[in-house]
Amino acid sequence: MIDTSMKPIEDSVAEAMSVKDKELLPHLPYILQDFWEMGTYPDVIIELIRRNKAEPEGASLLDLGCGKGAVCISAASKLGCRCMGVDAIPEFIGEAMSKAKELGVEGLCSFEEADIREKVKELRDYDVIVLGSIGQVFGDHKDTLSALKGCLAEDGLIIIDEGYHDISEPIGQQANEAGMRIIDEHVLTDKDALKKDYERELDMLTRRCLELVEMHPDKEELFKSYIISQMMEYQMMESIYVNSAIVFKPVPR
């Protein structure tokens, strides 16, 4: 069991964003300013909701670690979902609110800057909970599903979208131990499309990091080290990781 409950929020954010040096955290909004979808494909989440929710239109959705709100805003636009997004980076929350207003779904979407590990203790009765590409913030799948169950409606769904290094990880067993079961999965198999996405994203963050080098020459090593670490991360995601969105549902009583 991985206990992350006592980690400072900065450590949790750094881990979720694959940042090794916390000195980089204040610069993330600048580096990622060209990103909207951040690690999770909204269309995949929407398709899984449609496949597994009898009446997906108007469902309540909670996105934990929502980034700039791409999943919430897309679900509100395409399904009429009532969405709540929570993230620890205030600039991301600000962008999410602006984007929701721009696309005319601000009445269906609310966003809050908060520590998701604390926020889950007070949220209840969501039809769908999404945890997209934020790593083991709550621990392994047993710990994660156990932490999120209290926020879930009786017949609700939890969707965890992540890259898995070892596909033999006993996810189903851990789900059962948390009183949940796997009912669906979407694996991204189009390697050519993924490669194009990764190359585009790496180009965007590299350009912004080099701009920061010009603005802060004393931190050149910090920004260039991040470029190298992200290059290695994308190479691993392309060649080693399996990108999978898994749908969990409570075991019938």
C-alpha positions in Angstrom: 0.0 0.0 0.0 1.2 3.5 -0.9 0.4 6.2 1.6 0.3 9.6 0.0 -2.0 11.2 2.5 0.7 13.1 4.3 2.6 14.4 1.2 2.6 18.2 0.8 0.3 19.2 -2.1 3.4 20.5 -4.0 4.9 17.0 -4.0 1.6 15.5 -5.1 1.3 18.0 -8.0 4.9 17.4 -9.0 4.4 13.7 -9.1 1.2 14.0 -11.1 2.8 16.3 -13.6 6.1 14.3 -13.9 8.1 17.1 -12.5 11.3 16.1 -10.7 12.4 19.5 -9.5 9.6 21.4 -7.6 11.4 24.7 -8.5 9.7 24.2 -11.9 6.2 24.1 -10.6 5.5 27.9 -10.7 6.6 27.8 -14.4 4.2 25.0 -15.5 1.3 27.3 -16.5 3.7 29.1 -18.9 5.2 25.9 -20.2 1.8 24.3 -20.8 0.0 27.3 -22.0 -0.5 25.8 -25.5 -2.2 22.6 -24.0 -5.9 22.2 -23.4 -6.3 18.4 -23.4 -3.7 17.3 -20.9 -3.0 13.5 -20.9 -6.6 12.4 -21.2 -8.6 12.3 -24.5 -12.1 13.7 -23.7 -13.7 11.8 -26.6 -12.6 8.5 -25.1 -14.2 9.4 -21.8 -17.4 10.5 -23.5 -17.6 7.2 -25.5 -17.1 5.2 -22.3 -19.9 7.1 -20.5 -22.2 6.5 -23.5 -21.4 2.8 -23.5 -21.9 2.2 -19.8 -24.4 4.8 -18.6 -28.0 4.0 -19.4 -29.0 7.7 -19.5 -25.7 9.6 -19.9 -27.4 12.9 -20.8 -27.5 15.2 -17.8 -25.4 12.9 -15.6 -23.3 14.5 -12.9 -19.5 14.2 -13.5 -16.6 14.9 -11.2 -13.1 15.3 -12.7 -10.3 15.1 -10.2 -7.1 16.7 -11.3 -9.1 18.3 -14.1 -6.3 20.4 -15.6 -7.8 23.0 -17.9 -11.2 21.4 -17.9 -11.2 19.6 -21.2 -13.1 16.5 -20.0 -15.7 18.5 -18.1 -16.3 21.0 -20.9 -16.5 18.4 -23.6 -19.0 16.3 -21.5 -21.1 19.3 -20.8 -21.1 20.3 -24.5 -21.8 16.8 -25.9 -23.8 15.1 -23.2 -25.3 18.0 -21.2 -23.5 16.6 -18.1 -23.4 18.7 -15.0 -19.7 18.8 -14.2 -17.4 19.7 -11.4 -13.6 19.9 -11.9 -11.0 20.1 -9.2 -7.3 20.9 -9.6 -4.5 22.3 -7.4 -3.1 24.7 -10.0 -5.0 28.0 -9.9 -4.0 29.1 -13.4 -5.5 25.9 -14.8 -8.7 26.5 -13.0 -8.9 30.1 -14.4 -8.4 28.8 -17.9 -11.0 26.1 -17.4 -13.6 28.7 -16.3 -12.7 31.0 -19.3 -13.0 28.1 -21.8 -16.4 27.0 -20.4 -17.7 30.5 -20.8 -16.2 30.7 -24.3 -18.0 27.5 -25.3 -21.3 28.5 -23.6 -21.4 25.8 -21.0 -20.5 27.8 -17.9 -23.9 27.0 -16.5 -23.1 23.3 -16.5 -19.5 23.5 -15.3 -18.0 24.6 -12.0 -14.3 24.5 -11.2 -12.4 24.7 -7.9 -8.8 25.0 -6.9 -8.3 22.5 -4.1 -6.4 19.4 -3.0 -8.3 16.5 -4.4 -7.2 14.3 -1.6 -9.1 16.5 0.8 -11.9 17.4 -1.5 -13.1 13.8 -2.0 -14.0 13.7 1.7 -16.9 16.1 1.2 -18.2 15.4 -2.4 -21.1 12.9 -2.8 -23.4 11.2 -5.3 -21.7 11.7 -8.6 -22.8 9.6 -11.5 -19.3 9.6 -13.1 -15.9 10.2 -11.5 -12.9 10.7 -13.8 -9.3 10.4 -12.8 -7.2 11.1 -15.8 -3.4 10.7 -16.1 -2.4 12.0 -12.7 -0.6 8.9 -11.4 -0.9 7.4 -7.9 -2.1 10.4 -6.0 -4.3 8.3 -3.9 -2.2 5.2 -3.9 -2.7 1.9 -5.9 -6.0 1.0 -7.5 -7.4 -0.4 -4.3 -6.6 2.8 -2.3 -7.8 5.0 -5.2 -11.2 3.3 -5.7 -11.7 3.1 -1.9 -11.1 6.8 -1.6 -13.4 7.7 -4.5 -16.3 5.3 -3.6 -17.7 7.8 -1.1 -18.2 10.4 -3.8 -20.0 8.0 -6.1 -23.8 7.6 -6.6 -25.2 4.1 -6.0 -25.0 3.1 -9.7 -22.1 5.3 -10.6 -19.0 4.8 -12.7 -15.3 5.5 -12.0 -13.1 6.0 -15.0 -9.3 5.9 -14.5 -7.3 6.8 -17.5 -3.6 6.0 -17.2 -0.5 4.7 -18.9 0.5 1.3 -17.6 4.1 0.0 -17.7 3.2 -3.5 -16.6 -0.1 -4.6 -18.1 -0.1 -7.7 -15.8 -0.7 -5.4 -12.8 -3.5 -7.0 -10.8 -5.9 -4.2 -11.3 -9.0 -6.5 -11.3 -8.0 -8.0 -7.9 -7.4 -4.6 -6.4 -10.7 -3.4 -7.7 -12.5 -6.4 -6.1 -10.7 -5.7 -2.8 -12.2 -2.2 -2.9 -15.7 -3.5 -3.6 -15.5 -2.5 -7.3 -15.4 -4.4 -10.6 -14.1 -3.7 -14.1 -16.9 -3.4 -16.7 -15.2 -1.8 -19.7 -11.9 -0.6 -21.0 -10.6 1.5 -23.9 -7.0 0.9 -25.0 -5.4 3.4 -27.4 -3.8 1.2 -30.1 -3.2 3.8 -32.9 0.5 4.1 -32.4 1.0 6.5 -35.4 -1.6 8.9 -34.0 -0.1 8.7 -30.6 3.3 9.4 -31.9 2.1 12.5 -33.8 0.4 13.8 -30.6 3.5 13.2 -28.5 5.7 14.9 -31.1 3.4 17.9 -31.2 3.2 18.2 -27.4 7.0 17.9 -27.0 7.5 20.6 -29.6 5.1 22.9 -27.8 6.6 22.5 -24.3 10.2 22.7 -25.7 9.5 26.0 -27.4 8.1 27.4 -24.2 11.0 26.1 -22.1 13.5 27.8 -24.4 11.5 31.0 -24.1 11.9 30.7 -20.3 15.6 30.2 -20.7 15.8 33.5 -22.5 13.7 35.2 -19.7 15.6 33.5 -16.9 19.1 32.6 -18.0 20.1 31.7 -14.4 17.6 28.8 -14.6 18.8 27.4 -18.0 19.7 24.1 -16.5 16.3 23.7 -14.8 14.3 24.2 -18.0 16.6 22.2 -20.3 16.6 19.3 -17.8 12.8 19.4 -18.0 12.9 19.2 -21.8 15.2 16.1 -21.5 13.0 14.4 -18.9 9.9 15.0 -20.9 11.6 13.7 -24.1 12.4 10.5 -22.2 8.8 10.3 -20.8 7.3 10.6 -24.2 9.6 7.9 -25.6 8.5 5.6 -22.8 4.9 6.3 -23.4 5.3 5.6 -27.1 7.3 2.4 -26.8 6.6 0.9 -23.4 3.4 2.1 -21.8 -0.1 0.9 -22.6 -2.6 3.7 -22.6 -5.8 2.5 -21.1 -9.0 4.0 -19.8 -10.7 1.5 -17.4 -14.3 1.7 -16.2 -15.1 0.5 -12.7 -18.5 0.0 -11.1 -19.5 -1.0 -7.5 -20.0 -4.7 -6.9 -23.8 -5.3 -6.5 -24.8 -5.8 -2.9 
